[in-house]
Amino acid sequence: MLVNPVVRPEKVGQLTGLSQVSSYKLIDDFVRLGILREVTGGQRNRIFLFHEYFDVFNDRS
């Protein structure tokens, strides 16, 4: 995840060998746990972001 903090469900399926349905379920679990955040706002071609990774670079304290 740290190698590529932006992910699409299709890529999750390729990396894990999971079906598309299982990939979406896994991503939904990560969203529910607050690990990933959906950033496109659409129903198709959604992109998910590991937001805490980006927050490290956006922290301007």
mmJSON file of the N, C-alpha and C atoms, coordinates in Angstrom:
{"data_MODEL":{"atom_site":{
"group_PDB":["ATOM","ATOM","ATOM","ATOM","ATOM","ATOM","ATOM","ATOM","ATOM","ATOM","ATOM","ATOM","ATOM","ATOM","ATOM","ATOM","ATOM","ATOM","ATOM","ATOM","ATOM","ATOM","ATOM","ATOM","ATOM","ATOM","ATOM","ATOM","ATOM","ATOM","ATOM","ATOM","ATOM","ATOM","ATOM","ATOM","ATOM","ATOM","ATOM","ATOM","ATOM","ATOM","ATOM","ATOM","ATOM","ATOM","ATOM","ATOM","ATOM","ATOM","ATOM","ATOM","ATOM","ATOM","ATOM","ATOM","ATOM","ATOM","ATOM","ATOM","ATOM","ATOM","ATOM","ATOM","ATOM","ATOM","ATOM","ATOM","ATOM","ATOM","ATOM","ATOM","ATOM","ATOM","ATOM","ATOM","ATOM","ATOM","ATOM","ATOM","ATOM","ATOM","ATOM","ATOM","ATOM","ATOM","ATOM","ATOM","ATOM","ATOM","ATOM","ATOM","ATOM","ATOM","ATOM","ATOM","ATOM","ATOM","ATOM","ATOM","ATOM","ATOM","ATOM","ATOM","ATOM","ATOM","ATOM","ATOM","ATOM","ATOM","ATOM","ATOM","ATOM","ATOM","ATOM","ATOM","ATOM","ATOM","ATOM","ATOM","ATOM","ATOM","ATOM","ATOM","ATOM","ATOM","ATOM","ATOM","ATOM","ATOM","ATOM","ATOM","ATOM","ATOM","ATOM","ATOM","ATOM","ATOM","ATOM","ATOM","ATOM","ATOM","ATOM","ATOM","ATOM","ATOM","ATOM","ATOM","ATOM","ATOM","ATOM","ATOM","ATOM","ATOM","ATOM","ATOM","ATOM","ATOM","ATOM","ATOM","ATOM","ATOM","ATOM","ATOM","ATOM","ATOM","ATOM","ATOM","ATOM","ATOM","ATOM","ATOM","ATOM","ATOM","ATOM","ATOM","ATOM","ATOM","ATOM","ATOM","ATOM","ATOM","ATOM"],
"id":[1,2,3,4,5,6,7,8,9,10,11,12,13,14,15,16,17,18,19,20,21,22,23,24,25,26,27,28,29,30,31,32,33,34,35,36,37,38,39,40,41,42,43,44,45,46,47,48,49,50,51,52,53,54,55,56,57,58,59,60,61,62,63,64,65,66,67,68,69,70,71,72,73,74,75,76,77,78,79,80,81,82,83,84,85,86,87,88,89,90,91,92,93,94,95,96,97,98,99,100,101,102,103,104,105,106,107,108,109,110,111,112,113,114,115,116,117,118,119,120,121,122,123,124,125,126,127,128,129,130,131,132,133,134,135,136,137,138,139,140,141,142,143,144,145,146,147,148,149,150,151,152,153,154,155,156,157,158,159,160,161,162,163,164,165,166,167,168,169,170,171,172,173,174,175,176,177,178,179,180,181,182,183],
"type_symbol":["N","C","C","N","C","C","N","C","C","N","C","C","N","C","C","N","C","C","N","C","C","N","C","C","N","C","C","N","C","C","N","C","C","N","C","C","N","C","C","N","C","C","N","C","C","N","C","C","N","C","C","N","C","C","N","C","C","N","C","C","N","C","C","N","C","C","N","C","C","N","C","C","N","C","C","N","C","C","N","C","C","N","C","C","N","C","C","N","C","C","N","C","C","N","C","C","N","C","C","N","C","C","N","C","C","N","C","C","N","C","C","N","C","C","N","C","C","N","C","C","N","C","C","N","C","C","N","C","C","N","C","C","N","C","C","N","C","C","N","C","C","N","C","C","N","C","C","N","C","C","N","C","C","N","C","C","N","C","C","N","C","C","N","C","C","N","C","C","N","C","C","N","C","C","N","C","C","N","C","C","N","C","C"],
"label_atom_id":["N","CA","C","N","CA","C","N","CA","C","N","CA","C","N","CA","C","N","CA","C","N","CA","C","N","CA","C","N","CA","C","N","CA","C","N","CA","C","N","CA","C","N","CA","C","N","CA","C","N","CA","C","N","CA","C","N","CA","C","N","CA","C","N","CA","C","N","CA","C","N","CA","C","N","CA","C","N","CA","C","N","CA","C","N","CA","C","N","CA","C","N","CA","C","N","CA","C","N","CA","C","N","CA","C","N","CA","C","N","CA","C","N","CA","C","N","CA","C","N","CA","C","N","CA","C","N","CA","C","N","CA","C","N","CA","C","N","CA","C","N","CA","C","N","CA","C","N","CA","C","N","CA","C","N","CA","C","N","CA","C","N","CA","C","N","CA","C","N","CA","C","N","CA","C","N","CA","C","N","CA","C","N","CA","C","N","CA","C","N","CA","C","N","CA","C","N","CA","C","N","CA","C","N","CA","C","N","CA","C","N","CA","C"],
"label_alt_id":[null,null,null,null,null,null,null,null,null,null,null,null,null,null,null,null,null,null,null,null,null,null,null,null,null,null,null,null,null,null,null,null,null,null,null,null,null,null,null,null,null,null,null,null,null,null,null,null,null,null,null,null,null,null,null,null,null,null,null,null,null,null,null,null,null,null,null,null,null,null,null,null,null,null,null,null,null,null,null,null,null,null,null,null,null,null,null,null,null,null,null,null,null,null,null,null,null,null,null,null,null,null,null,null,null,null,null,null,null,null,null,null,null,null,null,null,null,null,null,null,null,null,null,null,null,null,null,null,null,null,null,null,null,null,null,null,null,null,null,null,null,null,null,null,null,null,null,null,null,null,null,null,null,null,null,null,null,null,null,null,null,null,null,null,null,null,null,null,null,null,null,null,null,null,null,null,null,null,null,null,null,null,null],
"label_comp_id":["MET","MET","MET","LEU","LEU","LEU","VAL","VAL","VAL","ASN","ASN","ASN","PRO","PRO","PRO","VAL","VAL","VAL","VAL","VAL","VAL","ARG","ARG","ARG","PRO","PRO","PRO","GLU","GLU","GLU","LYS","LYS","LYS","VAL","VAL","VAL","GLY","GLY","GLY","GLN","GLN","GLN","LEU","LEU","LEU","THR","THR","THR","GLY","GLY","GLY","LEU","LEU","LEU","SER","SER","SER","GLN","GLN","GLN","VAL","VAL","VAL","SER","SER","SER","SER","SER","SER","TYR","TYR","TYR","LYS","LYS","LYS","LEU","LEU","LEU","ILE","ILE","ILE","ASP","ASP","ASP","ASP","ASP","ASP","PHE","PHE","PHE","VAL","VAL","VAL","ARG","ARG","ARG","LEU","LEU","LEU","GLY","GLY","GLY","ILE","ILE","ILE","LEU","LEU","LEU","ARG","ARG","ARG","GLU","GLU","GLU","VAL","VAL","VAL","THR","THR","THR","GLY","GLY","GLY","GLY","GLY","GLY","GLN","GLN","GLN","ARG","ARG","ARG","ASN","ASN","ASN","ARG","ARG","ARG","ILE","ILE","ILE","PHE","PHE","PHE","LEU","LEU","LEU","PHE","PHE","PHE","HIS","HIS","HIS","GLU","GLU","GLU","TYR","TYR","TYR","PHE","PHE","PHE","ASP","ASP","ASP","VAL","VAL","VAL","PHE","PHE","PHE","ASN","ASN","ASN","ASP","ASP","ASP","ARG","ARG","ARG","SER","SER","SER"],
"label_asym_id":["A","A","A","A","A","A","A","A","A","A","A","A","A","A","A","A","A","A","A","A","A","A","A","A","A","A","A","A","A","A","A","A","A","A","A","A","A","A","A","A","A","A","A","A","A","A","A","A","A","A","A","A","A","A","A","A","A","A","A","A","A","A","A","A","A","A","A","A","A","A","A","A","A","A","A","A","A","A","A","A","A","A","A","A","A","A","A","A","A","A","A","A","A","A","A","A","A","A","A","A","A","A","A","A","A","A","A","A","A","A","A","A","A","A","A","A","A","A","A","A","A","A","A","A","A","A","A","A","A","A","A","A","A","A","A","A","A","A","A","A","A","A","A","A","A","A","A","A","A","A","A","A","A","A","A","A","A","A","A","A","A","A","A","A","A","A","A","A","A","A","A","A","A","A","A","A","A","A","A","A","A","A","A"],
"label_entity_id":["1","1","1","1","1","1","1","1","1","1","1","1","1","1","1","1","1","1","1","1","1","1","1","1","1","1","1","1","1","1","1","1","1","1","1","1","1","1","1","1","1","1","1","1","1","1","1","1","1","1","1","1","1","1","1","1","1","1","1","1","1","1","1","1","1","1","1","1","1","1","1","1","1","1","1","1","1","1","1","1","1","1","1","1","1","1","1","1","1","1","1","1","1","1","1","1","1","1","1","1","1","1","1","1","1","1","1","1","1","1","1","1","1","1","1","1","1","1","1","1","1","1","1","1","1","1","1","1","1","1","1","1","1","1","1","1","1","1","1","1","1","1","1","1","1","1","1","1","1","1","1","1","1","1","1","1","1","1","1","1","1","1","1","1","1","1","1","1","1","1","1","1","1","1","1","1","1","1","1","1","1","1","1"],
"label_seq_id":[1,1,1,2,2,2,3,3,3,4,4,4,5,5,5,6,6,6,7,7,7,8,8,8,9,9,9,10,10,10,11,11,11,12,12,12,13,13,13,14,14,14,15,15,15,16,16,16,17,17,17,18,18,18,19,19,19,20,20,20,21,21,21,22,22,22,23,23,23,24,24,24,25,25,25,26,26,26,27,27,27,28,28,28,29,29,29,30,30,30,31,31,31,32,32,32,33,33,33,34,34,34,35,35,35,36,36,36,37,37,37,38,38,38,39,39,39,40,40,40,41,41,41,42,42,42,43,43,43,44,44,44,45,45,45,46,46,46,47,47,47,48,48,48,49,49,49,50,50,50,51,51,51,52,52,52,53,53,53,54,54,54,55,55,55,56,56,56,57,57,57,58,58,58,59,59,59,60,60,60,61,61,61],
"pdbx_PDB_ins_code":[null,null,null,null,null,null,null,null,null,null,null,null,null,null,null,null,null,null,null,null,null,null,null,null,null,null,null,null,null,null,null,null,null,null,null,null,null,null,null,null,null,null,null,null,null,null,null,null,null,null,null,null,null,null,null,null,null,null,null,null,null,null,null,null,null,null,null,null,null,null,null,null,null,null,null,null,null,null,null,null,null,null,null,null,null,null,null,null,null,null,null,null,null,null,null,null,null,null,null,null,null,null,null,null,null,null,null,null,null,null,null,null,null,null,null,null,null,null,null,null,null,null,null,null,null,null,null,null,null,null,null,null,null,null,null,null,null,null,null,null,null,null,null,null,null,null,null,null,null,null,null,null,null,null,null,null,null,null,null,null,null,null,null,null,null,null,null,null,null,null,null,null,null,null,null,null,null,null,null,null,null,null,null],
"Cartn_x":[0.825,0.0,0.867,1.969,2.81,3.525,3.678,4.306,3.379,2.103,1.123,-0.09,-0.14,-1.226,-2.55,-2.569,-3.799,-4.109,-5.335,-5.642,-7.031,-7.158,-8.442,-8.788,-10.061,-10.453,-9.861,-9.721,-9.149,-7.717,-6.962,-5.574,-5.523,-6.456,-6.523,-6.734,-7.607,-7.852,-6.619,-5.887,-4.662,-3.611,-3.466,-2.418,-2.739,-4.025,-4.41,-4.945,-5.353,-5.98,-7.45,-8.012,-9.417,-10.295,-11.527,-12.496,-12.814,-13.482,-13.84,-14.759,-15.72,-16.643,-15.885,-14.975,-14.191,-13.264,-12.732,-11.88,-12.659,-13.868,-14.718,-15.077,-15.334,-15.645,-14.454,-13.263,-12.056,-11.868,-12.032,-11.899,-12.965,-14.205,-15.271,-14.915,-14.299,-13.845,-12.804,-11.865,-10.828,-11.421,-12.436,-13.115,-13.82,-14.534,-15.253,-14.304,-13.105,-12.103,-11.352,-11.598,-10.937,-9.545,-9.195,-7.871,-7.826,-8.879,-8.981,-10.13,-10.029,-11.085,-11.328,-12.599,-12.957,-12.87,-12.181,-11.917,-12.557,-13.203,-13.769,-15.215,-15.941,-17.332,-18.293,-17.832,-18.683,-18.977,-19.74,-20.047,-19.185,-18.594,-17.757,-16.344,-15.392,-13.984,-13.527,-13.949,-13.62,-12.146,-11.612,-10.23,-10.252,-9.416,-9.35,-7.952,-7.908,-6.68,-6.37,-5.132,-4.642,-4.288,-5.304,-5.202,-4.165,-3.929,-2.939,-1.534,-1.259,0.027,0.205,-0.832,-0.766,-0.786,-1.457,-1.519,-0.131,0.756,2.13,2.786,2.535,3.164,2.403,1.138,0.329,0.336,0.931,1.009,1.974,1.461,2.279,2.545,2.625,2.871,4.261],
"Cartn_y":[-1.19,0.0,1.251,1.251,2.439,2.679,1.652,1.821,2.602,2.332,3.027,3.353,4.542,4.885,5.218,5.183,5.383,4.073,3.573,2.243,2.207,1.347,1.048,-0.407,-0.719,-2.108,-3.128,-2.756,-3.688,-4.067,-3.095,-3.351,-4.233,-4.021,-4.879,-6.322,-6.537,-7.884,-8.491,-7.688,-8.186,-8.551,-7.711,-7.934,-9.091,-9.282,-10.281,-11.571,-11.524,-12.691,-12.811,-11.795,-11.805,-11.449,-11.905,-11.518,-10.033,-9.459,-8.047,-7.781,-8.672,-8.514,-8.555,-9.507,-9.615,-8.427,-7.901,-6.712,-5.525,-5.333,-4.242,-4.429,-5.665,-5.932,-5.605,-5.978,-5.673,-4.159,-3.467,-2.015,-1.394,-1.883,-1.374,-1.544,-2.673,-2.875,-1.831,-1.564,-0.564,0.835,1.131,2.43,2.524,1.49,1.456,1.612,1.055,1.159,2.489,3.293,4.593,4.536,3.433,3.276,3.888,3.639,4.195,5.191,6.096,7.08,7.138,7.085,7.184,8.651,8.953,10.354,10.829,9.952,10.378,10.836,10.335,10.718,10.075,9.148,8.499,7.062,6.429,5.015,4.128,4.714,3.951,4.512,3.656,4.064,4.774,4.24,4.869,4.672,5.652,5.629,5.811,5.051,5.095,5.534,6.289,6.91,6.482,6.112,5.868,7.242,7.917,9.336,9.655,8.77,9.067,9.22,8.509,8.627,10.041,10.554,11.907,12.963,12.675,13.636,13.934,12.96,13.174,14.289,14.334,15.337,16.663,16.623,17.839,18.544,17.93,18.534,19.711,20.882,22.089,22.726,21.932,22.451,23.018],
"Cartn_z":[0.0,0.0,0.0,0.721,0.763,-0.554,-1.349,-2.655,-3.575,-3.505,-4.333,-3.461,-2.881,-1.956,-2.644,-3.97,-4.729,-5.431,-5.25,-5.765,-6.391,-7.377,-8.02,-7.701,-7.627,-7.33,-8.3,-9.554,-10.535,-10.158,-9.682,-9.287,-8.04,-7.122,-5.93,-6.363,-7.325,-7.827,-8.463,-9.237,-9.878,-8.838,-7.835,-6.829,-5.891,-5.589,-4.596,-5.189,-6.465,-7.066,-6.704,-6.06,-5.683,-6.881,-6.828,-7.857,-7.693,-8.686,-8.618,-7.425,-7.202,-6.075,-4.753,-4.62,-3.384,-3.197,-4.29,-4.21,-3.679,-4.188,-3.7,-2.229,-1.828,-0.42,0.473,0.034,0.792,0.915,-0.197,-0.183,0.714,0.632,1.505,2.975,3.315,4.698,5.079,4.18,4.461,4.581,3.781,3.888,5.235,5.61,6.885,8.072,7.958,9.031,9.005,7.98,7.891,7.296,6.668,6.072,4.678,3.897,2.556,2.496,1.536,1.285,-0.217,-0.609,-2.018,-2.413,-3.512,-3.85,-5.152,-5.899,-7.173,-7.063,-6.082,-5.899,-6.884,-7.672,-8.657,-8.293,-9.139,-8.966,-9.851,-10.894,-11.816,-11.786,-12.096,-12.165,-10.899,-9.766,-8.493,-8.156,-7.461,-7.001,-5.49,-4.827,-3.373,-2.951,-1.874,-1.417,0.009,0.245,1.605,2.153,2.704,3.028,4.098,5.042,6.091,5.508,4.45,3.77,3.232,2.592,2.037,3.129,4.221,5.321,5.885,5.828,6.304,5.52,4.216,3.362,3.355,3.714,3.727,5.075,6.087,7.414,7.368,7.515,7.395,8.751,9.786,11.132,11.271],
"occupancy":[1.0,1.0,1.0,1.0,1.0,1.0,1.0,1.0,1.0,1.0,1.0,1.0,1.0,1.0,1.0,1.0,1.0,1.0,1.0,1.0,1.0,1.0,1.0,1.0,1.0,1.0,1.0,1.0,1.0,1.0,1.0,1.0,1.0,1.0,1.0,1.0,1.0,1.0,1.0,1.0,1.0,1.0,1.0,1.0,1.0,1.0,1.0,1.0,1.0,1.0,1.0,1.0,1.0,1.0,1.0,1.0,1.0,1.0,1.0,1.0,1.0,1.0,1.0,1.0,1.0,1.0,1.0,1.0,1.0,1.0,1.0,1.0,1.0,1.0,1.0,1.0,1.0,1.0,1.0,1.0,1.0,1.0,1.0,1.0,1.0,1.0,1.0,1.0,1.0,1.0,1.0,1.0,1.0,1.0,1.0,1.0,1.0,1.0,1.0,1.0,1.0,1.0,1.0,1.0,1.0,1.0,1.0,1.0,1.0,1.0,1.0,1.0,1.0,1.0,1.0,1.0,1.0,1.0,1.0,1.0,1.0,1.0,1.0,1.0,1.0,1.0,1.0,1.0,1.0,1.0,1.0,1.0,1.0,1.0,1.0,1.0,1.0,1.0,1.0,1.0,1.0,1.0,1.0,1.0,1.0,1.0,1.0,1.0,1.0,1.0,1.0,1.0,1.0,1.0,1.0,1.0,1.0,1.0,1.0,1.0,1.0,1.0,1.0,1.0,1.0,1.0,1.0,1.0,1.0,1.0,1.0,1.0,1.0,1.0,1.0,1.0,1.0,1.0,1.0,1.0,1.0,1.0,1.0],
"B_iso_or_equiv":[0.0,0.0,0.0,0.0,0.0,0.0,0.0,0.0,0.0,0.0,0.0,0.0,0.0,0.0,0.0,0.0,0.0,0.0,0.0,0.0,0.0,0.0,0.0,0.0,0.0,0.0,0.0,0.0,0.0,0.0,0.0,0.0,0.0,0.0,0.0,0.0,0.0,0.0,0.0,0.0,0.0,0.0,0.0,0.0,0.0,0.0,0.0,0.0,0.0,0.0,0.0,0.0,0.0,0.0,0.0,0.0,0.0,0.0,0.0,0.0,0.0,0.0,0.0,0.0,0.0,0.0,0.0,0.0,0.0,0.0,0.0,0.0,0.0,0.0,0.0,0.0,0.0,0.0,0.0,0.0,0.0,0.0,0.0,0.0,0.0,0.0,0.0,0.0,0.0,0.0,0.0,0.0,0.0,0.0,0.0,0.0,0.0,0.0,0.0,0.0,0.0,0.0,0.0,0.0,0.0,0.0,0.0,0.0,0.0,0.0,0.0,0.0,0.0,0.0,0.0,0.0,0.0,0.0,0.0,0.0,0.0,0.0,0.0,0.0,0.0,0.0,0.0,0.0,0.0,0.0,0.0,0.0,0.0,0.0,0.0,0.0,0.0,0.0,0.0,0.0,0.0,0.0,0.0,0.0,0.0,0.0,0.0,0.0,0.0,0.0,0.0,0.0,0.0,0.0,0.0,0.0,0.0,0.0,0.0,0.0,0.0,0.0,0.0,0.0,0.0,0.0,0.0,0.0,0.0,0.0,0.0,0.0,0.0,0.0,0.0,0.0,0.0,0.0,0.0,0.0,0.0,0.0,0.0],
"pdbx_formal_charge":[null,null,null,null,null,null,null,null,null,null,null,null,null,null,null,null,null,null,null,null,null,null,null,null,null,null,null,null,null,null,null,null,null,null,null,null,null,null,null,null,null,null,null,null,null,null,null,null,null,null,null,null,null,null,null,null,null,null,null,null,null,null,null,null,null,null,null,null,null,null,null,null,null,null,null,null,null,null,null,null,null,null,null,null,null,null,null,null,null,null,null,null,null,null,null,null,null,null,null,null,null,null,null,null,null,null,null,null,null,null,null,null,null,null,null,null,null,null,null,null,null,null,null,null,null,null,null,null,null,null,null,null,null,null,null,null,null,null,null,null,null,null,null,null,null,null,null,null,null,null,null,null,null,null,null,null,null,null,null,null,null,null,null,null,null,null,null,null,null,null,null,null,null,null,null,null,null,null,null,null,null,null,null],
"auth_seq_id":[1,1,1,2,2,2,3,3,3,4,4,4,5,5,5,6,6,6,7,7,7,8,8,8,9,9,9,10,10,10,11,11,11,12,12,12,13,13,13,14,14,14,15,15,15,16,16,16,17,17,17,18,18,18,19,19,19,20,20,20,21,21,21,22,22,22,23,23,23,24,24,24,25,25,25,26,26,26,27,27,27,28,28,28,29,29,29,30,30,30,31,31,31,32,32,32,33,33,33,34,34,34,35,35,35,36,36,36,37,37,37,38,38,38,39,39,39,40,40,40,41,41,41,42,42,42,43,43,43,44,44,44,45,45,45,46,46,46,47,47,47,48,48,48,49,49,49,50,50,50,51,51,51,52,52,52,53,53,53,54,54,54,55,55,55,56,56,56,57,57,57,58,58,58,59,59,59,60,60,60,61,61,61],
"auth_comp_id":["MET","MET","MET","LEU","LEU","LEU","VAL","VAL","VAL","ASN","ASN","ASN","PRO","PRO","PRO","VAL","VAL","VAL","VAL","VAL","VAL","ARG","ARG","ARG","PRO","PRO","PRO","GLU","GLU","GLU","LYS","LYS","LYS","VAL","VAL","VAL","GLY","GLY","GLY","GLN","GLN","GLN","LEU","LEU","LEU","THR","THR","THR","GLY","GLY","GLY","LEU","LEU","LEU","SER","SER","SER","GLN","GLN","GLN","VAL","VAL","VAL","SER","SER","SER","SER","SER","SER","TYR","TYR","TYR","LYS","LYS","LYS","LEU","LEU","LEU","ILE","ILE","ILE","ASP","ASP","ASP","ASP","ASP","ASP","PHE","PHE","PHE","VAL","VAL","VAL","ARG","ARG","ARG","LEU","LEU","LEU","GLY","GLY","GLY","ILE","ILE","ILE","LEU","LEU","LEU","ARG","ARG","ARG","GLU","GLU","GLU","VAL","VAL","VAL","THR","THR","THR","GLY","GLY","GLY","GLY","GLY","GLY","GLN","GLN","GLN","ARG","ARG","ARG","ASN","ASN","ASN","ARG","ARG","ARG","ILE","ILE","ILE","PHE","PHE","PHE","LEU","LEU","LEU","PHE","PHE","PHE","HIS","HIS","HIS","GLU","GLU","GLU","TYR","TYR","TYR","PHE","PHE","PHE","ASP","ASP","ASP","VAL","VAL","VAL","PHE","PHE","PHE","ASN","ASN","ASN","ASP","ASP","ASP","ARG","ARG","ARG","SER","SER","SER"],
"auth_asym_id":["A","A","A","A","A","A","A","A","A","A","A","A","A","A","A","A","A","A","A","A","A","A","A","A","A","A","A","A","A","A","A","A","A","A","A","A","A","A","A","A","A","A","A","A","A","A","A","A","A","A","A","A","A","A","A","A","A","A","A","A","A","A","A","A","A","A","A","A","A","A","A","A","A","A","A","A","A","A","A","A","A","A","A","A","A","A","A","A","A","A","A","A","A","A","A","A","A","A","A","A","A","A","A","A","A","A","A","A","A","A","A","A","A","A","A","A","A","A","A","A","A","A","A","A","A","A","A","A","A","A","A","A","A","A","A","A","A","A","A","A","A","A","A","A","A","A","A","A","A","A","A","A","A","A","A","A","A","A","A","A","A","A","A","A","A","A","A","A","A","A","A","A","A","A","A","A","A","A","A","A","A","A","A"],
"auth_atom_id":["N","CA","C","N","CA","C","N","CA","C","N","CA","C","N","CA","C","N","CA","C","N","CA","C","N","CA","C","N","CA","C","N","CA","C","N","CA","C","N","CA","C","N","CA","C","N","CA","C","N","CA","C","N","CA","C","N","CA","C","N","CA","C","N","CA","C","N","CA","C","N","CA","C","N","CA","C","N","CA","C","N","CA","C","N","CA","C","N","CA","C","N","CA","C","N","CA","C","N","CA","C","N","CA","C","N","CA","C","N","CA","C","N","CA","C","N","CA","C","N","CA","C","N","CA","C","N","CA","C","N","CA","C","N","CA","C","N","CA","C","N","CA","C","N","CA","C","N","CA","C","N","CA","C","N","CA","C","N","CA","C","N","CA","C","N","CA","C","N","CA","C","N","CA","C","N","CA","C","N","CA","C","N","CA","C","N","CA","C","N","CA","C","N","CA","C","N","CA","C","N","CA","C","N","CA","C","N","CA","C","N","CA","C"],
"pdbx_PDB_model_num":[1,1,1,1,1,1,1,1,1,1,1,1,1,1,1,1,1,1,1,1,1,1,1,1,1,1,1,1,1,1,1,1,1,1,1,1,1,1,1,1,1,1,1,1,1,1,1,1,1,1,1,1,1,1,1,1,1,1,1,1,1,1,1,1,1,1,1,1,1,1,1,1,1,1,1,1,1,1,1,1,1,1,1,1,1,1,1,1,1,1,1,1,1,1,1,1,1,1,1,1,1,1,1,1,1,1,1,1,1,1,1,1,1,1,1,1,1,1,1,1,1,1,1,1,1,1,1,1,1,1,1,1,1,1,1,1,1,1,1,1,1,1,1,1,1,1,1,1,1,1,1,1,1,1,1,1,1,1,1,1,1,1,1,1,1,1,1,1,1,1,1,1,1,1,1,1,1,1,1,1,1,1,1]
}}}
